[in-house]
């Protein structure tokens, strides 16, 4: 008679630790920590997007509207894949602190590089591209870690990350408008750019401080303990299930006694947990929807959006207005799933029909003069609303399809799907723009 397969470890953390109860001590501060981390994830990239007019004036032949997204998403994809497969072996505090430090350094370096006197334009351009890469790597390091941690904390904390992204971007839009209004007197707008990036660095520092306080939070302590136990139970997140643990995981498994008194873990002897294949088999629909949603989004915004012109707004203000429209729609879409959950696993794919219409509509907006500035703003706002709602709903649903012990891998897999979608969308937007340029003389 064949022996039964090994029993999967059960995590028995008290359920109330995952309840979305803002009255529980420490819950609000935990939520705000994830919210601020989400805002940090978009801080650097939003700075580049909102300053695209200044960078375009500095580097008119640099195609910054398309080169920046391609470099950004390529770097994000590489580091996120590494984090999912092997990066989980690094301690959480090392990943998060290293990401925050690198992000803060790069955001401070960019304006200093532009304002430095007697620097050759080519050197400034290459240095700026290097900083785009550094900010992308740091953002991916934080994003994969915070999504994995948020999946263990619960769906509301995944929503907090996404809502923080939208709100942080909206706040930066407001700040960018104010800095342009008050300080944008020189032709490239370097003073306003320096003030703007300086504000973003303060936001990053605040998020870093909140994360540093998380281990001392009454609500977060037991869930952080659970997160550590999950890392101890799961081997490297290999594409296929594997009974082979890394040396680090073997050592940790021997450290904790199976009879140790703990409300967290029972039967920690199983090894067939945490594989990417298991997660993809269970959470394929949310993962696929995350990919499709952000692929369509980035093909249109900021790619095709940068080519839309309006007679009602100047060439330096219209990109900011479009970014504001997208950001408002995005923050509303990302906030709604906390209270209004219209999509389930069975209905998650329904918005695809609507999303598929965005690409031809944006191509029409770029190639036709019949589309007014107001219509373009509305189109961008609706794109942000749909992307925010569907993307956040998919991220919240992905861990719910998997056992507790695989929640971290599910969260990181959802993050990888998002980055892969953004990566594919950036190249799709570049292809669509080249097609527009080829067809324009015809």
C-alpha positions, 0 to 999 in steps of 0.5 A, a space after each residue: 500500500 502506498 504511503 499517503 502524501 505528506 501533509 501540508 503544514 497548517 498555519 493557525 494564526 488566530 483569524 481575528 488577526 486578519 480581520 479588517 477592524 480599524 478599531 484594533 490597536 495598531 491596525 491603523 498604523 499597520 495599514 498606514 505603513 503599507 499605504 505609505 510604502 505603496 506611495 513610495 513605489 510610485 514616487 520616483 517613477 511619477 517624478 519622471 513622468 510628471 517632469 517629462 516636459 523638463 527632461 524633453 527640453 533638456 534632451 530633445 533627441 533622447 525620446 525620453 517619453 518612450 526610453 524612460 518607460 522601457 528602461 524602467 519596466 525592463 529593470 523592474 521585471 528583472 529584479 522582480 523575477 529574481 526576488 520571486 525565485 531567490 530574493 526571498 532568501 534575503 531577510 525582509 529588513 535588508 530588502 526593505 531598508 536597502 530599497 528605501 536607501 537606494 530610492 532616496 539616494 537616486 531621487 536626490 541625485 537626479 535634480 542635482 545631476 541636472 543642476 550641476 554646472 559644466 556637465 556635458 549633456 551626454 553625461 547628464 543624459 546617461 547619468 539620468 538613465 542610470 538613475 532611472 535604472 536605480 530607482 526601478 531596481 529599488 522600487 521592485 525590491 520594495 514592491 515585491 517584498 511589500 506585496 509578499 508581506 501584504 498577502 500574509 497580512 490580508 487583502 485589506 493591506 494589499 488594497 492599502 499598497 495599491 491605494 497608496 500608489 494612487 494617492 501618492 501619485 495624486 499628491 505628487 500631481 498636485 505638488 508638481 502643478 504648484 511647483 510649475 506654477 510658482 517656480 517654472 520661470 526658467 526655460 527647462 524648469 529646473 528650479 521646479 524640478 528640483 523642488 518637486 524631487 525634493 518633496 518626493 524624497 521627504 515622502 520616501 523618508 516618511 515611508 521608511 520611518 513608518 516601516 522601521 516602526 512596524 516591528 514595534 506595532 502591537 497588531 503587526 508583531 504576530 503577523 510578522 512572526 507568521 511571515 517569518 515562519 512561512 519563510 522558514 517553512 517554504 524552500 526557494 520558490 522554484 518553478 516546480 515543486 522540489 523537496 530540496 531545501 536551501 542550506 539556509 532553510 535546512 538550518 532553520 528547520 532544524 532550529 525549531 522543534 516540531 513540539 515547540 509551543 506556538 499558535 502559528 505552525 503545526 507539522 513543519 516537516 512538509 517540503 512541497 510548499 511555496 512553488 511558483 507552479 502551485 501558485 500559478 495553478 491556483 491563482 492563474 486568473 488573477 495573475 493573468 488579469 493583472 498582466 493584461 490590465 497593466 499591459 493595456 494600461 502602459 501601452 496607452 499611458 504614458 506611451 501614446 498619451 505623450 503624443 496627444 496634442 491639445 489646442 486648449 492647453 500648452 505643450 508643457 501643461 497638457 501632459 500634466 493635466 493628462 497625468 492628473 486625470 489618470 491619477 484621479 481615476 486611478 486612486 478612485 479605482 484603487 480605493 473602491 475595492 476596500 468597500 465595493 467588491 464587484 469582481 469575484 474569481 468567476 467574474 474577474 475577466 468581465 472587464 476585458 471587453 472594455 479594456 480591449 477598446 482602450 488601445 484603438 481609442 487612444 490610437 484614434 486620439 493620437 492620429 485624429 484632430 477630431 478628438 478634443 482635449 476634454 475627450 482625451 482627458 476623459 479617456 485617460 481618466 476612465 483608463 485610470 479608473 478601470 486599471 486601478 479597480 481591476 488591478 487592485 481586485 486581481 491583487 486582492 483575489 490572488 492570495 485567497 486562492 492559495 493555502 496560507 503557507 503560499 500567500 507570500 509567494 502568491 503576493 509576489 507572483 501577483 507583483 511579478 504579473 503586474 511588472 510583466 504586464 507593464 514591461 510588455 505594455 511599455 514595448 507595445 506602446 513603443 511599437 504603436 508609436 513607431 507604427 503611428 510615425 510610419 503611417 503619418 506621411 501616408 
